[in-house]
Amino acid sequence: MKSFLIVGCGGFVGAGLRHLVAVAIQRWPRFAGGWPMPLTVNVVGCLLVGALSGLAESRDWLTPGVRLFLVVGLLGGFTTFSAFGLELFAMVRGAEMVRALANAAAHLVLGLAAVALGYWIGR
């Protein structure tokens, strides 16, 4: 139950930050007119999850609770794409290139198909 609350609190903060980024991008005239907010959030989230994971691995820097809050909760609430990026990176690092490419392709194709199916069902 404790880990559930830790992740939930981090997710609350992460989702709020995602909203703030969306509002900031919409208000910034230079980006108005179609700058892809999800791309910004996903790239920033992937950068942060990589940095935190690297720090945790190389310096034993994060306690399990802090890692749950930051990586799973905050960054998971900010962007679930960062978790996908971290898992994919682990496959590439482990020299599982075929598995990594199949995983990336499956996420893209099946995700798009699921959105289309859900849209069709909703209509």
Number of C-alpha atoms within 10 A of each C-alpha: 5 8 13 11 13 19 23 19 16 23 23 15 19 24 18 15 18 22 15 12 17 16 12 14 19 16 11 10 9 9 13 12 10 8 12 12 17 14 11 15 22 20 15 16 26 21 15 16 22 18 12 17 18 13 13 15 11 9 9 10 14 15 10 11 13 15 18 21 24 24 25 23 27 28 30 26 25 26 24 17 19 25 19 16 19 16 14 19 16 13 17 15 11 10 11 13 14 11 13 19 14 11 15 15 12 12 13 12 10 12 12 12 12 12 11 12 12 11 10 9 8 7 6
